[in-house]
Structures are given as C-alpha cells and as structure tokens.
Amino acid sequence: MSEVIELALMEAEEKMDKALEVAREDMASIRTGRAHPGMFAKLEVDYYGAPTPMQQLASFTVQDARTLLITPYDKGAMSAIEKTLRDSDLGANPSNDGNAIRIVMPQLTEERRREYIKLAHTKGEDAKVSVRHVRRHAKDAIDKAVKDGDVGEDEGTRAEKELESLTRRHVEAVDEILKHKETELLDV
C-alpha cells in the first residue's frame, strides 16, 4: 500500500478513535440513577479566577448507589465547588459539612430518564456525524491520490473498502456505547 493511502487511513483511524473517546466521555457525563465521579467530568470550577476541572480540585468517594462525597484538596475551593454543583444540570443538592461536600442524587423520574435517553441519542448521533466527516475527508484524500496518479485505481478501491470497514466499526462502537447507556438509564 502506498504511503499516501496509509497515511490517510492512519489519520482517519486516529480521528475516529478520538470521536469515539469523546462519545464515551459525553455518555459518562449523562446522569443515571447511580452516583459516579464521571458525572462531574465536564464541570469546571472558577478556582481563583481560572476555570479548572472539578476532578483536579477534589477527590470523589462513592458511599452508596446515590451518595457521593467530594473532598476538596484545598478547603478554600469548597464554596466554589459547591456553587458549581448547585448551578449544574445534575439536579444535585450539595450539603457542606466544612470538610467535604455530600451529594445525594435524587431518584430519576420516568420523564427525566426519557430526557436523558434523548440526550444520549443526540450525543451518539453527533459522534457518528464526526466519524462520517472523517471518512469523507479520508475518501477525498484517496480520490485525489488516484486522480493525481500517485496510486492505481485498484489500490484506491482497496483503500476505500478498508475505510468503509473502519467507519462501520466505529459507528457500531458508538451504537454499542449508546445501547449500554440506554440500558443503564432504564435500569431502575
């Protein structure tokens, strides 16, 4: 296989893997009935004027299915973390005991579960669009290499088949992540 095509396919796979990773992170940030530290991955705290990821400012301990204990490394960040939690769309009501922040996640209503499933589907579709976008760019690069005479028609066709296989694998992986999240959300 020519260097041009190998490079295009490698780059496409890297970018598709990145889209898959973003999908995983997005799905982890969607709340389920259980408390888990991944819910706070996207939250940023205004820490001395700089937006800082919450997970860099505190340790997280899951006490039971619905209770999470957040212990800030710097007690001065306590009120900023608490404010961020109150303002988030997690529906959490943090209580501060002076050393740590305790969060008891409310039970999810059926309606709220359906909203989260819709959100998960939207994020899944975004990931698939990203994967297809990468495929389009890689296919353009392969087509250009064939047109410019850098590679033969047969090699271009083989590369396109490999690209389609790569795309299909990544789209199926996104579907699998989505299915897992949906099951998690419907599990009462």
C-alpha positions in Angstrom: 0.0 0.0 0.0 1.3 3.4 -0.9 2.5 5.9 1.8 -0.2 8.4 0.8 -3.0 6.0 1.4 -1.5 4.5 4.6 -1.1 8.0 6.0 -4.8 8.9 5.1 -6.1 5.7 6.7 -4.0 6.1 9.8 -5.1 9.7 10.3 -8.7 8.7 9.7 -8.5 5.9 12.3 -6.9 8.3 14.8 -9.6 10.9 14.4 -12.4 8.2 14.5 -10.9 6.9 17.7 -10.9 10.4 19.2 -14.6 10.8 18.2 -15.3 7.5 20.0 -13.5 8.7 23.1 -15.5 12.0 23.1 -18.7 9.9 22.8 -17.6 7.8 25.8 -16.9 10.9 27.9 -20.2 12.5 26.8 -22.1 9.4 27.8 -20.3 9.2 31.2 -21.4 12.8 32.0 -25.1 11.9 31.5 -26.5 11.2 34.8 -28.0 7.8 35.7 -29.7 6.7 38.9 -26.3 5.9 40.4 -23.7 8.3 41.7 -20.3 8.1 40.0 -17.4 10.5 39.6 -17.7 10.6 35.8 -20.8 12.7 36.2 -18.6 15.6 37.1 -16.0 15.3 34.4 -17.4 18.2 32.3 -17.9 20.5 35.3 -15.4 23.4 35.7 -15.0 25.4 38.9 -14.0 29.1 39.0 -10.8 28.5 41.0 -9.1 31.8 41.8 -10.3 33.2 38.5 -9.3 30.3 36.3 -11.9 27.7 35.1 -10.5 24.4 36.5 -11.9 20.8 36.0 -13.6 19.8 39.3 -11.7 16.4 39.2 -8.4 18.3 39.6 -9.7 20.1 42.8 -11.1 17.2 44.8 -11.3 13.5 45.4 -14.6 11.6 44.9 -15.8 8.8 47.1 -19.0 6.8 46.2 -20.6 6.0 49.5 -23.6 4.1 48.2 -25.7 4.0 45.0 -27.0 7.6 45.3 -24.5 9.3 47.7 -21.2 10.8 46.7 -18.6 12.5 48.9 -16.4 15.2 47.4 -13.4 16.2 49.4 -11.6 19.3 48.1 -7.8 19.3 48.3 -7.9 23.0 49.1 -10.6 23.9 51.6 -10.6 27.4 50.0 -12.2 25.9 46.9 -15.1 24.4 48.9 -17.6 27.2 48.2 -16.7 27.5 44.5 -17.2 23.7 44.1 -20.5 23.9 46.0 -21.7 26.8 43.7 -20.7 24.9 40.6 -22.6 21.8 41.8 -25.7 23.9 42.6 -25.6 25.6 39.2 -25.1 22.4 37.2 -27.9 20.5 35.5 -27.3 17.4 37.5 -30.2 18.1 39.9 -27.8 17.7 42.8 -28.3 19.4 46.1 -24.9 19.5 47.8 -24.5 19.8 51.6 -21.3 21.1 53.1 -20.0 19.9 56.5 -16.9 22.1 56.5 -14.5 19.3 55.3 -16.4 17.7 52.5 -19.4 18.1 50.3 -22.0 15.3 50.3 -24.3 14.9 47.4 -27.4 12.7 47.5 -28.7 12.2 44.0 -32.5 12.3 43.7 -34.3 9.3 42.2 -34.8 9.7 38.5 -38.4 10.1 37.3 -39.5 8.2 34.2 -39.8 11.5 32.4 -36.3 12.5 33.3 -34.9 9.1 32.2 -36.6 9.6 28.8 -35.0 13.1 28.5 -31.6 11.7 29.3 -32.1 8.9 26.7 -32.9 11.6 24.1 -29.7 13.5 25.1 -27.7 10.3 24.8 -29.1 9.7 21.3 -28.2 13.2 20.3 -24.6 12.8 21.6 -24.4 9.4 19.9 -25.6 10.9 16.6 -23.0 13.7 17.0 -20.3 11.1 17.3 -21.5 9.3 14.2 -21.5 12.5 12.2 -17.9 13.2 13.3 -16.9 9.7 12.2 -18.6 10.1 8.8 -17.0 13.6 8.5 -13.5 12.0 9.0 -14.4 9.3 6.4 -15.4 12.0 3.9 -12.0 13.7 4.3 -10.1 10.5 4.0 -12.0 9.5 0.9 -11.3 12.8 -0.7 -7.5 12.3 0.0 -7.7 8.8 -1.5 -9.6 10.1 -4.6 -7.1 12.9 -5.0 -4.2 10.4 -4.8 -5.8 8.2 -7.5 -6.6 11.3 -9.7 -3.1 12.7 -9.4 -1.7 9.3 -10.4 0.1 8.7 -7.1 -1.7 5.3 -6.7 -3.5 3.0 -9.0 -7.3 2.5 -9.3 -7.1 -0.9 -7.7 -5.2 0.3 -4.7 -7.6 3.3 -4.3 -10.6 0.9 -4.4 -8.9 -1.4 -1.7 -8.2 1.7 0.4 -11.9 2.8 0.2 -13.1 -0.6 1.2 -10.8 -0.5 4.2 -12.0 3.0 5.0 -15.6 1.8 4.9 -14.8 -1.1 7.2 -13.1 1.3 9.6 -16.1 3.6 9.5 -18.6 0.8 10.1 -16.6 -0.5 13.1 -16.5 2.9 14.7 -20.2 3.6 14.1 -21.1 0.2 15.6 -18.9 1.0 18.6 -20.9 4.3 19.1 -24.1 2.3 18.8 -22.8 -0.1 21.4 -21.9 2.7 23.8 -25.4 4.2 23.3 -27.1 0.9 23.9 -25.2 0.4 27.1 -26.1 3.9 28.3 -29.8 3.4 27.4 -29.8 0.2 29.4 -28.1 1.9 32.3 -30.7 4.7 32.2 -33.7 2.4 32.1 -32.4 0.2 34.9 -34.4 1.3 38.0 
